[in-house]
Amino acid sequence: MAVPIRPLVDRTYLEQVLLSRFSHGEVQQWVQKYFQPYRELMSYYRCAIMEVETKFNVLNEELSLQYDRNPIETIKTRLKSPESIMEKLTRRGYPLTVESIEKNLNDIAGVRVICSHPADIYKLSEAFLRQDDITLLERKDYIANPKPNGYRSLHLIVETPIFLHDQKRLMKVEVQFRTISMDWWASLEHKIRYKKNLPEMEYVERELYECAEISAQLDARMEKLQKIAAQATEGKDSPLSP
């Protein structure tokens, strides 16, 4: 079940965000020039999210028939907030324009696919990338090569077309694949790490890493059990079995 995407930002909210960084005159100038194009661009990203989400729902349905189980547990979606967009553009030294958002940021639209097992992640990602309207721009495998803090996930930046009433547009979407345990760990790690004035940080980081390692071991053991169960089912259903 997908997490609802945050509604498109209204003008008042966007002005409040901008006023936290710029003078009133600069904000009025930006809003008059870019507000409508910004809303349109965000709607295009929403359409791209729906396109990608639909593709995974179709794959999940197909593979559930083939393997007698659903490889996808949950699909989560999100549209990057105005605050996050502004912070990232500013931090990287890019101009605060609508054109700059589309050109320089790859993660405005996000889809996270939560899978049952690590093998499901690779099977789904490969099937997804074989579709002829999906173009892979970037791939980072943090499952095969975890981050130093223990974070695991498969990240793809893809380009997919959306079909509007008068045009076709290519939109970038970030797709993340995680198992349930990878997603659980990443969610709690984020909440813990971003607490202010956290004491004994070295101990906390060491424990988080150990928890990530235990999580990976649990994934491997559960995947092994799933294979045993699948093989037992295949043997029982086989006409050659005693």
C-alpha positions in Angstrom: 0.0 0.0 0.0 1.5 3.3 -1.0 2.0 6.2 1.3 0.0 9.2 0.1 2.1 11.9 -1.6 2.0 15.3 0.1 -0.4 17.6 -1.7 1.0 20.3 -4.0 2.3 23.2 -2.0 0.1 26.3 -2.1 1.4 29.9 -2.7 1.2 31.0 1.0 3.2 28.0 2.2 5.8 28.5 -0.4 6.2 32.2 0.5 6.6 31.3 4.1 9.4 28.9 3.2 11.2 31.5 1.1 10.8 34.2 3.7 12.9 32.1 6.0 15.9 32.8 3.7 15.2 35.9 1.6 13.8 39.4 1.9 10.1 40.1 1.2 10.9 41.8 -2.1 13.0 38.9 -3.3 10.3 36.4 -2.3 7.6 38.4 -4.2 9.8 38.5 -7.3 10.5 34.7 -7.1 6.8 33.8 -6.5 5.5 36.0 -9.4 8.1 34.5 -11.8 8.2 30.9 -10.7 5.2 29.9 -8.6 3.0 28.5 -11.5 6.0 26.8 -13.3 6.9 25.3 -9.9 3.5 23.9 -9.3 3.5 22.4 -12.9 6.9 20.8 -12.4 5.8 19.2 -9.1 2.6 17.8 -10.8 4.9 16.3 -13.5 6.9 14.6 -10.8 3.7 13.3 -9.2 2.7 11.8 -12.5 6.2 10.1 -12.8 5.7 8.6 -9.3 2.4 7.2 -10.4 3.9 5.7 -13.5 6.7 4.0 -11.6 4.4 2.8 -8.8 2.0 1.2 -11.3 4.9 -0.6 -12.9 5.9 -2.2 -9.6 2.3 -3.1 -8.8 2.1 -4.9 -12.2 5.3 -6.8 -11.5 4.2 -7.7 -8.0 1.0 -9.2 -9.4 2.8 -11.1 -12.1 5.5 -12.5 -9.8 2.9 -13.5 -7.1 1.4 -15.9 -9.6 4.7 -17.3 -10.6 6.2 -17.8 -7.1 2.9 -18.1 -5.1 3.9 -15.1 -2.9 4.2 -11.4 -3.2 7.8 -10.2 -3.5 6.8 -6.6 -2.6 5.7 -6.0 0.9 5.0 -2.2 0.6 5.5 0.7 -1.9 6.2 4.1 -0.4 6.2 7.3 -2.4 7.3 10.9 -1.6 7.6 14.2 -3.3 10.5 16.3 -1.9 9.4 19.3 0.2 10.1 22.9 -0.8 12.4 23.2 2.3 14.5 20.2 1.2 14.6 21.4 -2.4 15.8 24.8 -1.4 18.3 23.5 1.1 19.9 21.1 -1.4 20.1 23.7 -4.2 21.7 26.2 -1.8 24.1 23.7 -0.3 25.3 22.7 -3.8 25.5 26.3 -5.0 22.8 25.9 -7.7 20.4 28.8 -8.6 17.0 28.7 -7.0 15.0 28.4 -10.2 12.5 25.9 -11.6 14.9 25.0 -14.4 17.7 24.4 -11.9 15.5 22.0 -9.9 14.8 19.8 -12.9 18.4 19.9 -14.2 20.4 19.5 -11.0 18.3 17.4 -8.6 17.6 13.7 -9.2 15.6 12.8 -6.1 12.5 15.2 -6.2 10.3 12.2 -7.0 11.0 9.1 -4.8 9.6 5.6 -4.8 10.7 3.1 -2.2 10.0 -0.6 -2.8 10.1 -2.8 0.4 10.8 -6.4 -0.5 10.6 -9.7 1.4 14.2 -10.9 0.6 17.4 -9.5 -0.9 17.0 -11.8 -3.9 13.6 -10.2 -4.6 15.3 -6.8 -4.8 17.6 -7.9 -7.6 14.9 -9.8 -9.4 12.5 -6.8 -9.3 15.1 -4.2 -10.2 16.3 -6.2 -13.2 12.7 -6.7 -14.5 12.0 -3.0 -14.0 15.1 -1.9 -15.9 14.3 -4.2 -18.8 11.2 -2.2 -19.6 11.8 -0.3 -22.8 10.5 3.1 -21.4 12.8 3.1 -18.4 16.3 4.6 -18.8 18.9 3.9 -16.1 20.9 7.1 -15.2 22.6 5.9 -12.0 22.9 2.8 -9.9 24.3 2.5 -6.4 24.3 -0.9 -4.7 24.6 -0.4 -1.0 23.6 -4.0 -0.4 26.7 -5.5 -2.0 28.7 -2.6 -0.7 27.1 -1.2 2.4 27.9 2.4 3.6 30.4 2.7 6.5 27.6 3.2 9.0 26.0 -0.1 7.9 23.3 1.3 5.6 22.0 -1.1 3.0 19.8 -0.4 0.0 19.8 -0.5 -3.8 19.4 3.0 -5.3 18.4 3.7 -8.9 18.0 7.0 -10.7 15.8 6.4 -13.7 14.2 8.5 -16.4 10.6 7.6 -17.4 8.2 9.3 -19.8 4.9 10.8 -18.7 2.2 11.4 -21.3 0.3 14.7 -21.0 -2.6 15.9 -23.1 -0.3 17.8 -25.5 3.3 16.4 -24.9 5.5 13.7 -23.6 8.0 14.6 -20.9 10.9 12.6 -19.5 11.1 12.8 -15.7 13.7 11.6 -13.3 12.7 9.3 -10.3 14.8 7.9 -7.5 13.9 4.3 -6.8 15.1 2.7 -3.5 14.9 -1.0 -2.8 15.1 -2.4 0.7 14.1 -5.4 2.7 11.8 -5.0 5.7 14.8 -5.2 8.0 16.8 -2.7 5.9 14.0 -0.2 6.0 13.4 -0.7 9.7 17.1 -0.1 10.5 17.3 3.0 8.2 14.2 4.5 9.7 15.4 4.1 13.3 19.0 5.1 12.5 17.7 8.4 11.0 15.6 9.2 14.1 18.5 8.4 16.5 21.3 10.1 14.5 19.5 13.4 14.1 18.7 13.9 17.8 20.4 17.0 19.2 23.3 16.7 21.6 23.3 12.9 21.6 25.8 11.7 24.2 28.3 8.8 23.7 28.1 9.2 19.9 30.9 6.7 19.3 29.1 4.0 21.2 25.8 4.8 19.4 27.5 4.6 16.0 29.1 1.3 16.9 25.8 -0.2 18.1 24.0 1.0 15.0 26.6 -0.7 12.8 26.3 -3.9 14.8 22.5 -3.8 14.5 22.9 -3.3 10.7 25.1 -6.4 10.6 22.6 -8.4 12.6 19.8 -7.2 10.3 21.8 -8.4 7.2 22.4 -11.8 8.9 18.7 -12.1 9.6 17.8 -11.3 6.0 20.2 -14.1 4.8 18.7 -16.6 7.3 15.1 -15.8 6.4 15.9 -16.0 2.7 17.5 -19.5 3.2 14.3 -20.6 5.0 12.2 -19.3 2.2 14.2 -21.3 -0.3 13.7 -24.5 1.8 10.0 -23.8 1.9 9.8 -23.2 -1.8 11.7 -26.3 -2.6 9.5 -28.4 -0.4 6.4 -27.0 -2.1 7.8 -27.7 -5.5 8.7 -31.3 -4.5 5.2 -31.9 -3.1 3.5 -30.6 -6.2 5.7 -32.6 -8.6 4.1 -35.6 -10.3 7.4 -37.4 -9.8 7.4 -37.0 -6.0 6.6 -40.2 -4.0 
